[in-house]
Amino acid sequence: MMRALAPVATLLLGVAILLTGQGLQGVLVPVRATMENFSTLAVGFIGGVYFLGFTYGCWRGPRLIRRAGHVRVFAAMTAIASASPLLAGLWVNVISWGALRFVTGFCFAVLYIVIESWLNERATDENRGVVFSAYILINMTVLAVGQQMLLLDDPGSLNLFALVSVMVSLAAVPLLMSTREEPCPIEDARFDFRFLYNNSPTGMLGCLTSGLANGSFWALAPVFIAAYVTDLSFSAWFMTAVVLGGAAGQWPLGWLSDRVDRRYVLVAICLAAVGVALAMWLLAPLLPVWGILMLGAAWGASAFPIYAIAVAQANDRASADNYVMISSGLLMMYGFGAITGPFIASGLMTLLGGGGLFLYTAVVHALLALYVTLRRRRRISVAPGRHTDFSDALTATHTASSVFEEELEGAAVRRETSNVSPH
């Protein structure tokens, strides 16, 4: 593991510092908004605008990286993202906070693109699952640490906003001081959903599914807890249990996905997430609080690693020239899911009560498992076609354009995808 992580150690250190600040900011903003008597609609607006900025950043990020390079863009985005919380602490109103959260979402989307494309270039097909699992493990752990930093001072003062700014600024130092070579410049930054799907539909839809489920969880888990537990402070313990469960699942599942077909791992953890979610939906009214915590940890261990494994699956089938475009596209798919998922889940919760949240996630994960299984069966059914020449096999089916990356061996896929313009 250490050998796999050594080439990206400084990058991961910067990520840890950056996301600690992001974790604090993520909990500080709604808490301060509540203290300022912002309406529930206003708080929802501020949260939604963040993901709008995030989605826009996924679209524009590759062009910025092409123009200025990975290191310069990382430095610029951390500088802007560092200024945003300071301004939020000085200008406390709904309009300015909405604008600043849009800017923050944009900056963090671009930063994620830089980070994930950089990790992809340094990783290999043999260790990509481990590298991305370590990245997600760090991501989740430091986000939880950042959330606990809310207890360091009064959320009503400027101090915590200043602390967020300091953490985000310091995140650029390890990367800027590193002597390791930055990723190769990208030649084309145009975005193409068709190319993203053709490269790996499993990876693309896995990221969308992760956004649909995880975005709904982050937005609505406190509502779920309030339906069954009168002590609202229990929400913090429940969220921590889920995060720790997700962190614990990252490493073993990433290690496993480097040794067997990643699609098998995706199907297995989706089915596990379905089972735990159904248990949560049916049993939460009957369970003691420790039982809810245990189920929450189990759900996190199965649901949260889906994104990392889906990203690794997609990048296994990509050439180095396409890492930035693919990273931005996968993040955009996650963003789409995180925007739309809470609306669907909240409607189901209105009809069925708080447990509807986990019924919704069960359906989402079941659909992904079904899709991946059907694609896998299709691959097995066409396996004899490998004995024909590549050109003959390509002209023999009308569906080759959408499934070729999962029907052919890795070397043939890389030659094919390298000839496809990401436009």
Steps between C-alpha positions, in 0.01 A plus 500: 500500500776746592670441166177580318441820700858635499469679161190688619588555867540879476177528303312297761646719776366808325163326458487423873559864596260631235212273594542559871418861426217394273355277771495786747347736244233246405361487853578861595290656224163337588561538873576872466207541261270350766644733762428794269136384467524425129188319383511130413445595137796738514727233650391259226567766238854556631568125493355457152702790359819328619426200278410725209844656529649153535335382178611811312854444626494143367418641156750787496780337700668308215535817294666680788743211551581492130570873503708530820604150608418293805720678756404856407131415495527329839669808646245738347198302616631464856560876511143578393351228721700642791359850452140380483451398868661822621254702293214282624597581858498871419184515285229295670192499277329255271597663168871536572519153651326351197751668267796396714381140525468491121862617474609246761322219316669603175844509661467165671375333183810619315720394792346153497567475125865593551535255789327203337659541156840528671435184702395318184819588317717381788299181561515179299228250415645272769479752786235752393240354733736531799603855407143623461383318810777672697389831350137446597606373844695821559212701357244357740725492806610862479149618417390347830793665679407833345142464621622444855706822479170687527536446876820707514328838506174689478338456154360849539846659480740548209761267651380172350459658156861619530608150599336360186689757293833405661447128439407547134799730442745257660376218275696645207836493681587126472415497130682822411812393692508150352781410260297232326406561140145619442269314259546543127318795338165410348444559132120508488267613777167473322239300685315210340244293690488244219873440530468474877228238463684309229816496709324326791124511550543314828736765634282787380175361644676390817597862569147617421359240740743607769384859464133403507539296818771686691373848415157403635656356812699813583199722441231295674661272761415743785135489390514119511644505852243752621224258398621233744716666767384798704853612594612703198864486613489132403521613138867587549574154638310335218687699233831417667415130507417501129819689413717267706333198344564642155862570585547146632363350178722694262831317538388132492258558212757699302758226559251236388404694186866501391501120505164405350273658242389832650147440372465196725595719796254772393214252477586345836515827692186631328311191612642542851384864501155387387475249782613744769273777367196273502583395856527867596167578337314211664673474838594855598174556696574185703873532560681661794732787414808277495330278243436800276865601538618152399276492194618850409863391514421194288320718243796737480744209457305373198369821341787746529770291322288480183633831367869407536455163331290650220771761435768232493289293260462795262867594504616143444361543149631849428817632345710757684385775262143460622548490878401864554189479283395174663559629852293810432225293338479254789487783751227664294299178506539490877391864516191433288405222738567711809274777363206283393515218756383699804191622315396144412585364845317780680186428300517134597556595863192721487293199395660229714662679792867538592587142404416582140854638470652155525232338287603751233871415532415128484322551168787709359767245596286208379466663157878541471560138604243383242656710226856381567384138519318521167804657334719228643269231364503668160878494505501129577249432223718673238832365631545257205517805274852561625618224267417715197706787370441832678375674185259217422364500855451875493295493180298195601292675765304822518571531874879494483530875539345484846651180639840455339694611806362219711512229233866518398828452680661802664768553239254504212276741691783742562593503130139563406433774757823680418367552148170649616489878526330608825268743323 
